[in-house]
Amino acid sequence: MQIFDAHLDLAYLDVNRRDLTLALDKLGPETTGPHPPAAITLPELRDANVRWALGTVFTEAGGDGPEGYEPMDVEAAVLAGEAQVSVYRRWADEGHITIANHGRFDPEPDEADLIQIGILVENADPIRTPDELDWWVAEGVVAIGLCWGKQSRYAAGNTCEPGLGLTPMGVEMLEAMHAVSIVCDLSHLSQRATEEALERTSGPVIASHSNCRALLGGDDAKNWQRHLSDEAITEIARRGGVIGLNLAQWFLKPGVTDDGPRPSIDDALAHIEHICELTGSKQHTALGTDMDGGFSGKQLCEGIEKPTDLHRLFGALRGRGWTAEELRGLASGNWLRFWERWNADRLD
């Protein structure tokens, strides 16, 4: 089964000193980087038949690593973001990946083809102004989330006070993104920012790595804004968008702490099936695993600790009656279809 993973913090791992060009079993103390035990390297992705991915540029206001910058320090954010863009360019130059500019993913790669990466900016603070979007598009950016969990210059994130939404600059950014055909990623936006983004756009949107609020305690849950309401799920699907399943243990089942207990594969599948039930279709759910996105391979659902374990999701769904075609859609076809349509609309 060929896989499209729509959310992997690859460049973040590189700048934090993981050598992603090595196989997992070749990583040592100087090359493992953050969040051991590691789940992700480029050879591991290839072994798992991950042929396409959205690789992020992840930066954090107030973060204390190389991805961090002082809140509202524009130039520091730019430096942190551009350093991660350069990681993808270096890997492409060295023959480890190819860059899928404008989301032009080859849907039929042969066995020798490299993993195809489209760049997702997870937090728009590194973009000085919307006027600079052309540079980011030229570097391979295909999607932007206006913020991470915290407040950015463009939008309120899911950890912000409810009621905070887009900033005037965020509204301007959405308009500029539309003009240069960059997809809006709703993951991490506050509830109000999500509503305003949907109000101010009419085209397809995605949630690269988000799960279902209804299965995680609803609006009364502590981190309720991080998860998608049923209304948002329905609207994403109505526009032809796709939602990527996030496998972080906290985002699968209520009551999970840093120490567990780890949710089951059935807990993960519940989010997939909830989306299918709401939308009446299996075409709007896919993968956005977020593996190693600030946590270790031991903090995913039980039975999945690295990409080669993802086949267990497909096997479990096969046992529930999913057809081979439906499973291919979940694994990669739904994301590939989204990007094919996006490009057709862009060029129309």
Secondary structure, DSSP 8 states (H G I E B T S, - for coil): --EEEEEE-HHHHHHTT--TTS-GGG--TTT--SSSS----HHHHHHTTEEEEEEEEE-EET-SSTTEE-TT-HHHHHHHHHHHHHHHHHHHHTTSEEE-GGG---SS--TT--EEEEEEEESSTTS-SGGGHHHHHHTTEEEEES-SSS--SSB-BTTS-TT--B-HHHHHHHHHHHHTT-EEB-TTB-HHHHHHHHHH--S--BBTT--BGGGTTGGGSTTGGGSB-HHHHHHHHHTT--EEE--BGGGTSTT-BTTB----HHHHHHHHHHHHHHHT-SSSEEE---TTSSS-GGGBSTT-SSGGGTHHHHHHHHHTT--HHHHHIIIIIHHHHHHHHHHHHHH-
